[in-house]
Every structure is written in C-alpha cells, then in structure tokens.
Amino acid sequence: MRVRLTEISHNKKTGPMPVSTTEEKSCPLSCPLKGQGCYAEYGPGLWHWRKVKDSGVPWGDFVSRVRRLPKLQLWRHNQAGDLPSEDGVSIDEEKLTSLVNANKRKRGFTYTHYTDEASLPIVKKANDSGFTINLSANNYDEVDRLIGKGSPVVTIMEEGASKVEFTAGNNKVVPCPHSTGKAVNCMHCGLCQIADRDYVIGFPAHGIGKRKALEATRSPQ
C-alpha cells in the first residue's frame, strides 16, 4: 500500500499544512460512497489520487516521514483514501500502530469508514494514544450507533446545511466551520483533531457527486 505525503499542501480546504493521500485500495469494500458520489472520485483530485499507486512511497517510508514532522505539527492523514487494511474489511492494526507511534508529539488527524466491530477498538486505541481518527457516519442514524464507541464522529449533512442540528438520539451535529465561512481552512480550525469533543462535525454534501452521495448514504425508511 502506497502513500504520498505533501508537506505543504495546496489544497485550499486544508491550508498549507502536511497532508497525505493513500491509494484507492485502502478504502473499505463496504463504503457506500465508492462510485456513488465520493468527492475524491471527481475532478483533478481523482487524477492525483490514482497516481499515488505509482508516485507514493511504501507504508514504512511514509511513517518515517511522519516521524520527522515538527513537534506539535497539525497535519491531516488522507485527503483521499483510508486507513491501512489487508482485506478491505478491517484495519491493519500493526500498520496503524506504527503511524500512531510516529505521530507522538504531533497533532495528526484523519477519518475512517472502517466502522466494523473489529476495527472500532483499534480506532479507540489510536485516539487514546494521541492520533485522532474520526469515525465517518453516513447519516444521523449511524451517528447514534457510533457515538459512545470511544472515538469522535463526523457525518454527512444535507447540501447547504449551516446550522446546528440534532439526531434522533439527541446528539449535536455542528457544520464544518469551513463550510459556513467561520474558518478559512483546516489549518486555522483544528476541530477535527480534538478527539474528546462532545459534538459531531457535519460536512454538508458538496462537489459534483453530492446528490449521488446523499442518496447512497440516506437512512433506510
């Protein structure tokens, strides 16, 4: 599995901080957004993502580069791609642990659609060790399922959502500050890196495939 680390990103949403990209095969087989509106599957981002399998470095080399990042550096793992996995079903704990250790005294954060029962305790352990992994819920019903698993949660919101909302389980969902104009970029926000926050961060559907994404992730009626 290959990964590319860009030490000064040109992504306007993240800002000029270190950002990684992991090749497509890292994504779980169960992700409902695969081919159904995933933002990374459109535009220039897709072209860059597909190049990672050739231009990226092996996992161990990537981890070494993370270890050399400055102390307290805020950085985002995976602007596209997911956590390491050998089977596309559950997280490879050994590989993830090596990244968690490399992140010591740094402020790394990421997101994952690996929300299977085998992966949840692995994600919690990473969060407890200082590497923030947000569980990606596909809708508000999934938010209520994932809350209480020991890890922070993010979710998709309806297009144009700009106000705080609550799930059926009374869990608070706060729109991403960048989407509402309250933050310039991730580098100036940092909320997704806060593992012990008491609210969910919501990302309003966006991009060319937003309608497909909402349809693919909508809760069953």
N, C-alpha and C positions, 0 to 999 in steps of 0.2 A: 504494500500500500504506500503510495507516494503522496507527499505533502509539499506545498510551497509556502514559505514564509516571506511575506513582503514587509520589510522593516519600517518603511514609510509608505503607508497606503495612500492611493489617490482616490479612494472611494469617498465620495462626498458625505455619505451617511455615517461612516465610521470616523472620518477625520484622519489626519496624518499620524496614525499610530500603527504599531505592528499588527498585521492581520494575516491569518493563514487560510489556505484553501486545500481541502483534501479531495482526492479523486472521487468520481461518482460512485464507484462500487462500495464506498464506505456507508452509503445510505441504507437504512433498513428496508428489507423487502416489503414490510408492512406499511411503509409510509404512504398515506393516501394522496400525497401531492406529487408523487412520481408520475410524470406525464400528464398531470392534472392541475397545472397552474403554478407549480413551483417557480418562484421568482428567478431562481438561478438557471432555469432552463430557457430563458429568453434573452435576446439582445447580446451585446458584447460579453456579458458575464458568462454566457454559455460557451462562447469561443474560448475564453480564458480557462474556464473550468475543465473543458475537455483536453486542454493542453497539459494539465497537471500530471497526467499519467506518463508523459514524456519529459516535461520540464521540472517536475517536482523531485524531491530527494527521498530516499528511504526513511522510514519512521525513525530509526535511531539517529540519523543525521539531523532530522528536524528537531528532535528532542534536545540534541546538543546545542542547536542554535537558540532554542528557547532558554536553555540554561544560561546562555551568555547575555540575555537581555538585561538591561539595567535594573537595579533594585527598585522595587515599587512601581515598575512599568505597568501601565494599563495596556492590555492587549487582548485582541479577540481571536479566538481559535474558530476557524471555519466561517468565512463569509459565504461559503458553499461547501457542501459535504457534511459528514457526521463523524462520530467517534469511531475508533478502530474496531473492526469486527472481522472474524474469520468466516462467519456463515451468514451474515446479513440478518441474523435473528437476535443475537445478544452481544453485548460489549465484550471486547477482549480485555479482561481485567489487567493482565500483565502489561500490555502496551499502555493502557490508560494510566496505570500507576507510575510508569516511567515518566510520563508527561506531568503528572501531579507533582512528582518529586522535583522535576526540572523547574516547575513554577514556584518553588519556595521563594518567599520574599518578593514575589511579583504579583500582579493583580490580573491574572488571566480569567477569562470567562468565555462561555460558549453555550450552545443549545443542543438538545438531542431529541430525536424521535424514537430512541430506544427506551420505551417505557414498559417493556415486558417485565414480568415478575423477577426474572433472573438479573436483569440489569439495574433495577431500582436500588438495591442495596449497594451496588458498585458506584452508582452516581452519588448516593448519600455519603459514602465514604470519601469520595473526591471532594465534595462540598465541605465536609468536616475537616478536610486537610488543607483547605485554602484555595482550591481551584474550583471556581463557580461554574456549575453546569445547570442550566435551566431546563427543566422538563417541558417539552413542547406539546401543549394540549391543542387538539384540533378544533375544539368547540367548548362551550361552557359546561357541558355535561362531563367532558374529560377533565376540565379544571377541578370539578368537585371530586372526581375519582383520584386525581393525583395530589391534591392538597393533603397534607398530613403524611406524605411519604418521606419527609425529611429533606426535601430539596425545593428550591424556588421553582415557580411555574410561570410560563408565558403562554399566550394563546392568540389565535386569530380573532379579529373583531370584524364587524361588518364594515364595508367600504365607507369612509367618511366619518367613522366614529370619532368623537372628540371630547366626550365627557365620561366621567367615572360611571361604571356600571356595576351591577351585582349579579352573580349567578343565582340559580335556584337554591343553592346551598349557602347563600349569603356571603360568598367570597368576593372581595373587592377587586375589580379589574380597572387598572389605570392605563389610559392610552399612552403609548410610547411618546415621550416629550418631543422627539424629533418630528413625529407625525403631526403634532399640534402646534409646532413652531415655538415651543418653550425651550428647546435645546437645539443648538446648531448641529451637533453630531454626537456620536457615542463618546468621543474623547472628552467632550465638555459635559457629559451627562453622568455616565457610570452607574446608573441604577441597576442595569442587568448584572453588574458584578457584585452587587450586595446580596449575599446568599441568605441572610436572615430577615429579609424584608417581610412585612406582614400583608402584602398585597401582590396581585398578579399583574404582570405587564402585558398589555394587549397591543397587537400590531394590526392596525386596520388593513384589510386586503388591498394590495396595490400591484401595479405592474400590468403588463399585457394580459396575463393569465388570471387576473383577480377573480373574475366571475366563475371560471372553472374551479379555482381554489376554494371559493366559498361553497360551491355546490358539492365538491368532493369531501369537504370536511363538516358539512352540516349535520347536526344531530338527527338520528332517525326519529321520525314522528310516531 
